[in-house]
Amino acid sequence: MDDDSCTTDDRQPNDARQPTGIRLGVLVPVGKAQWGAGTDPRELVDFAVRAEELGYDSLWVNDSLLGPRIEALTMLAAVAPVTHRVTLGTATLLPVLRRPVQAAQTLASLDLLSGGRLTVAVGAAFPGRFGRPLHDLSAVPWADRFARLDETVALWRRLWTADGPTSFHGDVLHVDDIPPATAPSQAGGPPIWLGGAAPAALIRTGRRYDGWLPYPPDRADYRSGLAQVRAAAADAGRGPNTITPALFASVLIADSVASGRDTLAAYSQANYGLGLRELEAIQAVITGPAAQVVARLAGYIAAGARHLVCRLGTVDLGAARDQLERLADILPLLRRAAGGSGSGEGGGEGGAGVDEGRRGPAGEVVAHARRGA
């Protein structure tokens, strides 16, 4: 980038924005595969309100251009005026599929309308059918998506903090004489997290981003990844508390591990088109009775996770509402695990996670999860 560009390697987020203790968030089921046939999607707003009433710390939406669904930022705009306390977030947004200046305006507007409650987790799409068709539809080159992602975020930050017209000259993005943009409620703009656990993503997170939102099936990978993020942050002159360590996991509380796996198998097929074994080779997937779910999540807490972002493994809104209530009940136990001993490392019992010996290939997506950003 030339002298007129906006580099974020030395970004110093406000430490006061970083959460202390354990925070629990839940995804609003914005895809029709999760809210189920015959459901009025306007009921998703009630779902969000109930989550705040139950004490959740955050509400999240995922992003895609494919399949019947409520668009992510539209859902947050609907939720903002009917909630008052919870963080509203994207898990994750695909920024490069949007016009960057227009997206900056939309995100700033959401931050204003929510009273400064927005967090934006971003990522690059998976290869194969999970990502390349989205780029084709958006007429956005696939090859430079990581540089485009980082530059889009840098441009947003430039627009959110500029006092007047500004320009941005990166390796991919080149924009001149942009008029003053909408200023977000949060000084400097909402926190921006990066999803991804490949070596390059860990370094970029430490240097440039305000939080880390991976989904590793093995908590040991979480621990080692977080250490690399923090080392990259230190190399960039950033403090150890400037990056929120978060975790994305698919979760289902069930009467038994077996019954939970049956339900999660239907969820995995409906939402990802993958068998459960394929999904749990890529993503943290946790099920079983409440005590076993707590034990598995406590393992990630012991590894350093502090903001748990849970996607409920259901395929209809009624079941999602039930899981919302059941998951809220374990929040005090998770907070106790964070304040207790390292016994949470023993969380391998129960649940649907897999260890290194059980991981197998699941096509392009698994290869990307292991090697890509």
DOTOR-379461 format. One record per residue (C-alpha): residue number from 1; residue in three letters; x, y, z. Coordinates in steps of 0.02 Angstrom, whole numbers, plus 50000, padded with zeros to 5 digits. Layout:
BEGIN
<site NUM, "Ala", <X, Y, Z>>,
...
end
This chain:
BEGIN
<site 1, "Met", <50000, 50000, 50000>>,
<site 2, "Asp", <50061, 50176, 49967>>,
<site 3, "Asp", <50069, 50323, 50088>>,
<site 4, "Asp", <49886, 50365, 50061>>,
<site 5, "Ser", <49825, 50196, 50119>>,
<site 6, "Cys", <49764, 50147, 50292>>,
<site 7, "Thr", <49868, 50013, 50376>>,
<site 8, "Thr", <49798, 49930, 50531>>,
<site 9, "Asp", <49951, 49835, 50592>>,
<site 10, "Asp", <49973, 49957, 50737>>,
<site 11, "Arg", <49789, 49970, 50782>>,
<site 12, "Gln", <49761, 49991, 50969>>,
<site 13, "Pro", <49579, 49955, 51014>>,
<site 14, "Asn", <49507, 50025, 51173>>,
<site 15, "Asp", <49549, 49897, 51307>>,
<site 16, "Ala", <49390, 49946, 51398>>,
<site 17, "Arg", <49290, 49865, 51258>>,
<site 18, "Gln", <49367, 49695, 51289>>,
<site 19, "Pro", <49253, 49585, 51396>>,
<site 20, "Thr", <49306, 49515, 51563>>,
<site 21, "Gly", <49244, 49347, 51623>>,
<site 22, "Ile", <49141, 49231, 51514>>,
<site 23, "Arg", <49013, 49296, 51390>>,
<site 24, "Leu", <48886, 49185, 51304>>,
<site 25, "Gly", <48809, 49225, 51136>>,
<site 26, "Val", <48687, 49136, 51022>>,
<site 27, "Leu", <48653, 49142, 50836>>,
<site 28, "Val", <48480, 49195, 50780>>,
<site 29, "Pro", <48425, 49056, 50659>>,
<site 30, "Val", <48411, 49167, 50505>>,
<site 31, "Gly", <48414, 49023, 50379>>,
<site 32, "Lys", <48252, 48939, 50331>>,
<site 33, "Ala", <48339, 48772, 50357>>,
<site 34, "Gln", <48344, 48819, 50542>>,
<site 35, "Trp", <48181, 48911, 50569>>,
<site 36, "Gly", <48083, 48776, 50478>>,
<site 37, "Ala", <47942, 48767, 50352>>,
<site 38, "Gly", <47778, 48849, 50404>>,
<site 39, "Thr", <47861, 48972, 50523>>,
<site 40, "Asp", <47837, 49160, 50506>>,
<site 41, "Pro", <48016, 49227, 50504>>,
<site 42, "Arg", <47957, 49383, 50596>>,
<site 43, "Glu", <47958, 49270, 50749>>,
<site 44, "Leu", <48148, 49280, 50742>>,
<site 45, "Val", <48133, 49453, 50820>>,
<site 46, "Asp", <48040, 49377, 50968>>,
<site 47, "Phe", <48179, 49245, 50980>>,
<site 48, "Ala", <48307, 49384, 50995>>,
<site 49, "Val", <48207, 49476, 51129>>,
<site 50, "Arg", <48189, 49316, 51229>>,
<site 51, "Ala", <48377, 49285, 51220>>,
<site 52, "Glu", <48409, 49455, 51299>>,
<site 53, "Glu", <48280, 49419, 51434>>,
<site 54, "Leu", <48368, 49254, 51474>>,
<site 55, "Gly", <48533, 49343, 51505>>,
<site 56, "Tyr", <48631, 49306, 51348>>,
<site 57, "Asp", <48771, 49430, 51318>>,
<site 58, "Ser", <48763, 49434, 51129>>,
<site 59, "Leu", <48658, 49393, 50976>>,
<site 60, "Trp", <48738, 49345, 50811>>,
<site 61, "Val", <48690, 49315, 50629>>,
<site 62, "Asn", <48784, 49221, 50494>>,
<site 63, "Asp", <48801, 49278, 50314>>,
<site 64, "Ser", <48774, 49201, 50143>>,
<site 65, "Leu", <48701, 49248, 49975>>,
<site 66, "Leu", <48635, 49074, 49940>>,
<site 67, "Gly", <48480, 48987, 50006>>,
<site 68, "Pro", <48318, 49053, 50081>>,
<site 69, "Arg", <48365, 49163, 50229>>,
<site 70, "Ile", <48347, 49333, 50309>>,
<site 71, "Glu", <48495, 49441, 50258>>,
<site 72, "Ala", <48616, 49463, 50402>>,
<site 73, "Leu", <48623, 49652, 50422>>,
<site 74, "Thr", <48435, 49666, 50392>>,
<site 75, "Met", <48407, 49547, 50538>>,
<site 76, "Leu", <48518, 49652, 50652>>,
<site 77, "Ala", <48426, 49809, 50600>>,
<site 78, "Ala", <48262, 49727, 50651>>,
<site 79, "Val", <48333, 49671, 50818>>,
<site 80, "Ala", <48422, 49834, 50865>>,
<site 81, "Pro", <48268, 49935, 50920>>,
<site 82, "Val", <48189, 49794, 51022>>,
<site 83, "Thr", <48344, 49749, 51123>>,
<site 84, "His", <48438, 49860, 51243>>,
<site 85, "Arg", <48588, 49772, 51319>>,
<site 86, "Val", <48654, 49629, 51211>>,
<site 87, "Thr", <48797, 49647, 51089>>,
<site 88, "Leu", <48739, 49624, 50909>>,
<site 89, "Gly", <48862, 49535, 50797>>,
<site 90, "Thr", <48900, 49448, 50632>>,
<site 91, "Ala", <48973, 49273, 50638>>,
<site 92, "Thr", <49037, 49296, 50512>>,
<site 93, "Leu", <49008, 49432, 50382>>,
<site 94, "Leu", <49080, 49413, 50206>>,
<site 95, "Pro", <49134, 49594, 50174>>,
<site 96, "Val", <49215, 49570, 50004>>,
<site 97, "Leu", <49047, 49525, 49928>>,
<site 98, "Arg", <48982, 49699, 49969>>,
<site 99, "Arg", <49028, 49872, 49904>>,
<site 100, "Pro", <49151, 49927, 50040>>,
<site 101, "Val", <49094, 50108, 50057>>,
<site 102, "Gln", <48911, 50059, 50061>>,
<site 103, "Ala", <48948, 49923, 50190>>,
<site 104, "Ala", <49039, 50050, 50299>>,
<site 105, "Gln", <48885, 50161, 50298>>,
<site 106, "Thr", <48770, 50014, 50340>>,
<site 107, "Leu", <48878, 49955, 50485>>,
<site 108, "Ala", <48898, 50131, 50554>>,
<site 109, "Ser", <48709, 50152, 50545>>,
<site 110, "Leu", <48682, 49988, 50639>>,
<site 111, "Asp", <48804, 50043, 50772>>,
<site 112, "Leu", <48711, 50207, 50793>>,
<site 113, "Leu", <48538, 50126, 50797>>,
<site 114, "Ser", <48596, 49998, 50926>>,
<site 115, "Gly", <48679, 50129, 51036>>,
<site 116, "Gly", <48854, 50064, 51005>>,
<site 117, "Arg", <48819, 49878, 51029>>,
<site 118, "Leu", <48887, 49812, 50863>>,
<site 119, "Thr", <49032, 49690, 50841>>,
<site 120, "Val", <49080, 49637, 50665>>,
<site 121, "Ala", <49164, 49468, 50645>>,
<site 122, "Val", <49224, 49446, 50465>>,
<site 123, "Gly", <49294, 49306, 50361>>,
<site 124, "Ala", <49338, 49248, 50186>>,
<site 125, "Ala", <49230, 49117, 50105>>,
<site 126, "Phe", <49273, 48932, 50097>>,
<site 127, "Pro", <49330, 48858, 49931>>,
<site 128, "Gly", <49215, 48747, 49830>>,
<site 129, "Arg", <49026, 48761, 49839>>,
<site 130, "Phe", <49032, 48856, 50004>>,
<site 131, "Gly", <49123, 49005, 49934>>,
<site 132, "Arg", <49165, 49017, 49750>>,
<site 133, "Pro", <48983, 49029, 49691>>,
<site 134, "Leu", <48960, 49180, 49807>>,
<site 135, "His", <49107, 49267, 49724>>,
<site 136, "Asp", <49041, 49223, 49551>>,
<site 137, "Leu", <48871, 49297, 49593>>,
<site 138, "Ser", <48953, 49454, 49662>>,
<site 139, "Ala", <49078, 49471, 49519>>,
<site 140, "Val", <49220, 49481, 49646>>,
<site 141, "Pro", <49387, 49396, 49605>>,
<site 142, "Trp", <49421, 49242, 49709>>,
<site 143, "Ala", <49611, 49241, 49707>>,
<site 144, "Asp", <49643, 49400, 49808>>,
<site 145, "Arg", <49504, 49380, 49935>>,
<site 146, "Phe", <49617, 49388, 50090>>,
<site 147, "Ala", <49701, 49550, 50038>>,
<site 148, "Arg", <49532, 49619, 49986>>,
<site 149, "Leu", <49460, 49574, 50157>>,
<site 150, "Asp", <49599, 49660, 50255>>,
<site 151, "Glu", <49592, 49814, 50144>>,
<site 152, "Thr", <49403, 49824, 50158>>,
<site 153, "Val", <49418, 49827, 50348>>,
<site 154, "Ala", <49557, 49957, 50338>>,
<site 155, "Leu", <49448, 50065, 50225>>,
<site 156, "Trp", <49302, 50052, 50346>>,
<site 157, "Arg", <49412, 50112, 50488>>,
<site 158, "Arg", <49476, 50255, 50382>>,
<site 159, "Leu", <49298, 50309, 50340>>,
<site 160, "Trp", <49239, 50293, 50520>>,
<site 161, "Thr", <49376, 50406, 50586>>,
<site 162, "Ala", <49405, 50532, 50444>>,
<site 163, "Asp", <49361, 50713, 50479>>,
<site 164, "Gly", <49326, 50752, 50296>>,
<site 165, "Pro", <49343, 50683, 50120>>,
<site 166, "Thr", <49471, 50543, 50112>>,
<site 167, "Ser", <49557, 50425, 49991>>,
<site 168, "Phe", <49619, 50247, 50006>>,
<site 169, "His", <49754, 50167, 49899>>,
<site 170, "Gly", <49786, 49983, 49934>>,
<site 171, "Asp", <49850, 49839, 49832>>,
<site 172, "Val", <49671, 49791, 49784>>,
<site 173, "Leu", <49558, 49937, 49830>>,
<site 174, "His", <49584, 50112, 49757>>,
<site 175, "Val", <49459, 50247, 49802>>,
<site 176, "Asp", <49484, 50436, 49791>>,
<site 177, "Asp", <49391, 50584, 49865>>,
<site 178, "Ile", <49263, 50490, 49969>>,
<site 179, "Pro", <49143, 50615, 50051>>,
<site 180, "Pro", <49126, 50613, 50241>>,
<site 181, "Ala", <49041, 50454, 50299>>,
<site 182, "Thr", <48922, 50413, 50441>>,
<site 183, "Ala", <49017, 50407, 50606>>,
<site 184, "Pro", <48976, 50255, 50714>>,
<site 185, "Ser", <48925, 50269, 50895>>,
<site 186, "Gln", <49084, 50183, 50954>>,
<site 187, "Ala", <49241, 50289, 50938>>,
<site 188, "Gly", <49345, 50218, 50797>>,
<site 189, "Gly", <49202, 50106, 50743>>,
<site 190, "Pro", <49136, 49939, 50806>>,
<site 191, "Pro", <49262, 49804, 50856>>,
<site 192, "Ile", <49308, 49693, 50707>>,
<site 193, "Trp", <49353, 49511, 50737>>,
<site 194, "Leu", <49428, 49387, 50615>>,
<site 195, "Gly", <49365, 49210, 50591>>,
<site 196, "Gly", <49498, 49082, 50540>>,
<site 197, "Ala", <49637, 48979, 50615>>,
<site 198, "Ala", <49764, 48951, 50477>>,
<site 199, "Pro", <49940, 49018, 50513>>,
<site 200, "Ala", <49915, 49172, 50404>>,
<site 201, "Ala", <49748, 49210, 50487>>,
<site 202, "Leu", <49824, 49198, 50660>>,
<site 203, "Ile", <49958, 49325, 50615>>,
<site 204, "Arg", <49833, 49442, 50533>>,
<site 205, "Thr", <49720, 49431, 50685>>,
<site 206, "Gly", <49860, 49477, 50804>>,
<site 207, "Arg", <49917, 49623, 50698>>,
<site 208, "Arg", <49754, 49698, 50637>>,
<site 209, "Tyr", <49596, 49638, 50721>>,
<site 210, "Asp", <49504, 49664, 50886>>,
<site 211, "Gly", <49449, 49484, 50913>>,
<site 212, "Trp", <49474, 49305, 50857>>,
<site 213, "Leu", <49326, 49192, 50816>>,
<site 214, "Pro", <49385, 49018, 50763>>,
<site 215, "Tyr", <49293, 48851, 50775>>,
<site 216, "Pro", <49426, 48716, 50804>>,
<site 217, "Pro", <49362, 48542, 50847>>,
<site 218, "Asp", <49508, 48517, 50967>>,
<site 219, "Arg", <49533, 48634, 51114>>,
<site 220, "Ala", <49722, 48605, 51103>>,
<site 221, "Asp", <49718, 48689, 50933>>,
<site 222, "Tyr", <49625, 48833, 51012>>,
<site 223, "Arg", <49758, 48854, 51146>>,
<site 224, "Ser", <49903, 48849, 51023>>,
<site 225, "Gly", <49813, 48964, 50901>>,
<site 226, "Leu", <49777, 49093, 51034>>,
<site 227, "Ala", <49960, 49091, 51086>>,
<site 228, "Gln", <50009, 49128, 50905>>,
<site 229, "Val", <49881, 49269, 50894>>,
<site 230, "Arg", <49951, 49347, 51052>>,
<site 231, "Ala", <50130, 49327, 50992>>,
<site 232, "Ala", <50086, 49416, 50829>>,
<site 233, "Ala", <50002, 49554, 50929>>,
<site 234, "Ala", <50156, 49577, 51037>>,
<site 235, "Asp", <50266, 49585, 50881>>,
<site 236, "Ala", <50153, 49724, 50817>>,
<site 237, "Gly", <50169, 49820, 50980>>,
<site 238, "Arg", <49993, 49783, 51038>>,
<site 239, "Gly", <49944, 49745, 51216>>,
<site 240, "Pro", <49892, 49569, 51272>>,
<site 241, "Asn", <49713, 49621, 51310>>,
<site 242, "Thr", <49673, 49706, 51145>>,
<site 243, "Ile", <49606, 49548, 51063>>,
<site 244, "Thr", <49447, 49462, 51121>>,
<site 245, "Pro", <49470, 49271, 51120>>,
<site 246, "Ala", <49304, 49200, 51059>>,
<site 247, "Leu", <49243, 49029, 51002>>,
<site 248, "Phe", <49112, 48979, 50874>>,
<site 249, "Ala", <49029, 48811, 50909>>,
<site 250, "Ser", <48874, 48715, 50858>>,
<site 251, "Val", <48790, 48660, 51019>>,
<site 252, "Leu", <48642, 48551, 51066>>,
<site 253, "Ile", <48591, 48500, 51242>>,
<site 254, "Ala", <48510, 48329, 51235>>,
<site 255, "Asp", <48456, 48188, 51350>>,
<site 256, "Ser", <48603, 48084, 51287>>,
<site 257, "Val", <48750, 48099, 51170>>,
<site 258, "Ala", <48668, 47974, 51052>>,
<site 259, "Ser", <48504, 48069, 51038>>,
<site 260, "Gly", <48597, 48232, 51020>>,
<site 261, "Arg", <48702, 48163, 50878>>,
<site 262, "Asp", <48546, 48106, 50787>>,
<site 263, "Thr", <48475, 48283, 50796>>,
<site 264, "Leu", <48641, 48360, 50747>>,
<site 265, "Ala", <48654, 48245, 50597>>,
<site 266, "Ala", <48491, 48319, 50529>>,
<site 267, "Tyr", <48553, 48494, 50570>>,
<site 268, "Ser", <48719, 48468, 50483>>,
<site 269, "Gln", <48638, 48400, 50326>>,
<site 270, "Ala", <48505, 48537, 50320>>,
<site 271, "Asn", <48626, 48682, 50349>>,
<site 272, "Tyr", <48788, 48625, 50270>>,
<site 273, "Gly", <48745, 48477, 50160>>,
<site 274, "Leu", <48873, 48377, 50259>>,
<site 275, "Gly", <48866, 48221, 50364>>,
<site 276, "Leu", <48896, 48249, 50549>>,
<site 277, "Arg", <49068, 48166, 50544>>,
<site 278, "Glu", <49120, 48286, 50407>>,
<site 279, "Leu", <49057, 48437, 50503>>,
<site 280, "Glu", <49141, 48391, 50667>>,
<site 281, "Ala", <49306, 48368, 50574>>,
<site 282, "Ile", <49296, 48553, 50531>>,
<site 283, "Gln", <49201, 48637, 50672>>,
<site 284, "Ala", <49179, 48626, 50860>>,
<site 285, "Val", <49019, 48524, 50880>>,
<site 286, "Ile", <48958, 48487, 51055>>,
<site 287, "Thr", <48810, 48385, 51119>>,
<site 288, "Gly", <48750, 48280, 51263>>,
<site 289, "Pro", <48671, 48314, 51433>>,
<site 290, "Ala", <48700, 48487, 51505>>,
<site 291, "Ala", <48844, 48432, 51618>>,
<site 292, "Gln", <48939, 48359, 51471>>,
<site 293, "Val", <48909, 48514, 51364>>,
<site 294, "Val", <48976, 48620, 51507>>,
<site 295, "Ala", <49128, 48506, 51520>>,
<site 296, "Arg", <49168, 48522, 51334>>,
<site 297, "Leu", <49147, 48711, 51333>>,
<site 298, "Ala", <49248, 48724, 51494>>,
<site 299, "Gly", <49392, 48643, 51400>>,
<site 300, "Tyr", <49393, 48789, 51278>>,
<site 301, "Ile", <49377, 48911, 51423>>,
<site 302, "Ala", <49530, 48832, 51503>>,
<site 303, "Ala", <49618, 48853, 51336>>,
<site 304, "Gly", <49581, 49040, 51341>>,
<site 305, "Ala", <49411, 49069, 51260>>,
<site 306, "Arg", <49309, 49207, 51342>>,
<site 307, "His", <49164, 49242, 51223>>,
<site 308, "Leu", <49068, 49086, 51171>>,
<site 309, "Val", <48964, 49107, 51013>>,
<site 310, "Cys", <48845, 48959, 50999>>,
<site 311, "Arg", <48745, 48904, 50849>>,
<site 312, "Leu", <48599, 48797, 50905>>,
<site 313, "Gly", <48595, 48630, 50814>>,
<site 314, "Thr", <48410, 48630, 50771>>,
<site 315, "Val", <48302, 48627, 50615>>,
<site 316, "Asp", <48144, 48715, 50674>>,
<site 317, "Leu", <48109, 48870, 50776>>,
<site 318, "Gly", <48016, 48778, 50913>>,
<site 319, "Ala", <48167, 48669, 50948>>,
<site 320, "Ala", <48279, 48822, 50939>>,
<site 321, "Arg", <48174, 48909, 51072>>,
<site 322, "Asp", <48189, 48756, 51185>>,
<site 323, "Gln", <48378, 48752, 51162>>,
<site 324, "Leu", <48387, 48939, 51196>>,
<site 325, "Glu", <48311, 48909, 51368>>,
<site 326, "Arg", <48419, 48757, 51405>>,
<site 327, "Leu", <48582, 48839, 51353>>,
<site 328, "Ala", <48545, 48993, 51458>>,
<site 329, "Asp", <48533, 48880, 51611>>,
<site 330, "Ile", <48716, 48829, 51597>>,
<site 331, "Leu", <48788, 49006, 51589>>,
<site 332, "Pro", <48819, 49015, 51778>>,
<site 333, "Leu", <48911, 48848, 51768>>,
<site 334, "Leu", <49021, 48913, 51627>>,
<site 335, "Arg", <49064, 49069, 51725>>,
<site 336, "Arg", <49106, 48961, 51874>>,
<site 337, "Ala", <49219, 48854, 51764>>,
<site 338, "Ala", <49312, 49010, 51709>>,
<site 339, "Gly", <49344, 49061, 51887>>,
<site 340, "Gly", <49392, 48888, 51948>>,
<site 341, "Ser", <49536, 48769, 51921>>,
<site 342, "Gly", <49599, 48697, 51758>>,
<site 343, "Ser", <49485, 48548, 51779>>,
<site 344, "Gly", <49392, 48610, 51626>>,
<site 345, "Glu", <49532, 48536, 51523>>,
<site 346, "Gly", <49452, 48369, 51558>>,
<site 347, "Gly", <49306, 48417, 51447>>,
<site 348, "Gly", <49339, 48277, 51324>>,
<site 349, "Glu", <49205, 48166, 51397>>,
<site 350, "Gly", <49039, 48170, 51308>>,
<site 351, "Gly", <48996, 48289, 51168>>,
<site 352, "Ala", <49018, 48266, 50982>>,
<site 353, "Gly", <49193, 48334, 50960>>,
<site 354, "Val", <49331, 48231, 50879>>,
<site 355, "Asp", <49513, 48215, 50923>>,
<site 356, "Glu", <49659, 48214, 50803>>,
<site 357, "Gly", <49653, 48026, 50779>>,
<site 358, "Arg", <49472, 48031, 50720>>,
<site 359, "Arg", <49485, 48173, 50594>>,
<site 360, "Gly", <49461, 48121, 50415>>,
<site 361, "Pro", <49453, 48211, 50248>>,
<site 362, "Ala", <49293, 48302, 50204>>,
<site 363, "Gly", <49337, 48371, 50033>>,
<site 364, "Glu", <49387, 48548, 49996>>,
<site 365, "Val", <49311, 48619, 50154>>,
<site 366, "Val", <49418, 48515, 50274>>,
<site 367, "Ala", <49573, 48554, 50173>>,
<site 368, "His", <49534, 48740, 50187>>,
<site 369, "Ala", <49499, 48729, 50373>>,
<site 370, "Arg", <49670, 48650, 50400>>,
<site 371, "Arg", <49774, 48752, 50279>>,
<site 372, "Gly", <49680, 48904, 50220>>,
<site 373, "Ala", <49649, 49072, 50302>>,
end
